[in-house]
Structures are given as structure tokens and as C-alpha cells.
Amino acid sequence: MTSLTIDSEAVRDLPPSAKLVYLVLQEDGPLTQADLIDQTALPERTARFALDELADAGVVSERPFTGGDARKSVYTVRSRQKNK
């Protein structure tokens, strides 16, 4: 079994649902909200809340879905910038 770790300080204090969404995006992203709901079994409102929390923390980015439905978005974990 693969061990997943949260590599962002910004995510550690977020709710468990946000941590789950972050880990799934980190492992399998980019994903749509529907994909996240399928993979996490979270209710739609909980998944949306988790994505909002992650976006507010600056660790997830959102872009338009290019696969047909312009109302959909695709979510990706932002790359960490290294501080020197």
C-alpha cells in the first residue's frame, strides 16, 4: 500500500475532507469535482467546501474544463515553490 503524506503546511490545519481531497488530487489530479466525488465518496456539498478551503489556502488551482462542458472546472494541486 502506498503511503500518502501531506506535503503542505497550509493543509495540515484544514478539515479532514479537505485533506482527503488534497491527497486524491496530489495522487490522481488534475480532476473535476465529479471525479473527486466519485473517488472520495464525499457528498457534493462537502467536496465543494473542501475545494473552497483548499483554494483559500492557496494549494489548489482551478481552471476551465476543456472536455466539452464549459461549466465544469478542473482542479490541480499547485506546485510548491522552494524558499531559498
C-alpha positions as CSV (number, residue, x, y, z in Angstrom):
1,M,0.0,0.0,0.0
2,T,1.3,3.5,-0.9
3,S,1.8,5.9,2.0
4,L,0.5,9.3,1.3
5,T,1.7,12.4,3.1
6,I,0.5,15.9,3.2
7,D,3.5,18.0,2.0
8,S,1.9,21.4,2.6
9,E,1.8,23.2,6.0
10,A,-1.3,25.1,4.7
11,V,-3.3,21.9,4.5
12,R,-2.5,20.4,8.0
13,D,-5.0,22.5,9.9
14,L,-7.8,22.1,7.4
15,P,-10.8,19.7,7.9
16,P,-10.4,16.0,7.2
17,S,-12.5,16.3,4.0
18,A,-10.1,18.9,2.6
19,K,-7.1,16.7,3.5
20,L,-8.7,13.8,1.7
21,V,-9.4,15.9,-1.5
22,Y,-5.9,17.3,-1.4
23,L,-4.4,13.8,-1.2
24,V,-6.5,12.5,-4.0
25,L,-5.6,15.5,-6.2
26,Q,-2.0,15.0,-5.3
27,E,-2.1,11.4,-6.3
28,D,-4.5,11.4,-9.3
29,G,-5.1,15.0,-10.3
30,P,-6.0,17.0,-12.2
31,L,-9.6,16.1,-11.6
32,T,-13.1,17.6,-11.9
33,Q,-15.4,18.0,-8.9
34,A,-17.4,15.0,-10.2
35,D,-14.2,12.9,-10.4
36,L,-13.3,13.9,-6.8
37,I,-16.8,12.9,-5.6
38,D,-16.5,9.5,-7.3
39,Q,-13.1,8.8,-5.9
40,T,-13.7,10.1,-2.4
41,A,-17.4,9.2,-1.9
42,L,-17.9,12.6,-0.3
43,P,-21.2,14.4,-0.7
44,E,-21.2,17.1,-3.3
45,R,-21.5,19.9,-0.8
46,T,-18.6,18.5,1.3
47,A,-16.4,18.2,-1.8
48,R,-17.2,21.7,-2.8
49,F,-16.5,23.0,0.7
50,A,-13.1,21.1,0.7
51,L,-12.2,22.6,-2.7
52,D,-13.1,26.1,-1.5
53,E,-10.9,25.6,1.7
54,L,-8.0,24.3,-0.4
55,A,-8.3,27.2,-2.9
56,D,-8.5,29.7,0.0
57,A,-5.3,28.1,1.4
58,G,-3.6,28.6,-1.9
59,V,-2.8,25.0,-2.5
60,V,-5.3,24.1,-5.3
61,S,-5.8,25.9,-8.5
62,E,-9.0,25.8,-10.7
63,R,-9.2,26.1,-14.5
64,P,-12.0,25.6,-17.0
65,F,-12.7,22.1,-18.2
66,T,-11.8,21.7,-21.9
67,G,-13.7,18.5,-22.4
68,G,-17.0,19.9,-23.6
69,D,-18.9,21.3,-20.6
70,A,-17.8,24.9,-20.0
71,R,-19.5,25.0,-16.6
72,K,-17.1,22.4,-15.3
73,S,-13.7,23.1,-13.7
74,V,-10.6,21.0,-13.3
75,Y,-8.7,21.2,-10.0
76,T,-4.9,20.7,-9.6
77,V,-2.5,20.8,-6.6
78,R,-0.3,23.9,-7.0
79,S,3.4,23.3,-7.2
80,R,5.3,24.2,-4.1
81,Q,7.7,27.0,-4.5
82,K,11.0,26.4,-2.8
83,N,12.2,29.1,-0.5
84,K,15.9,29.7,-0.5
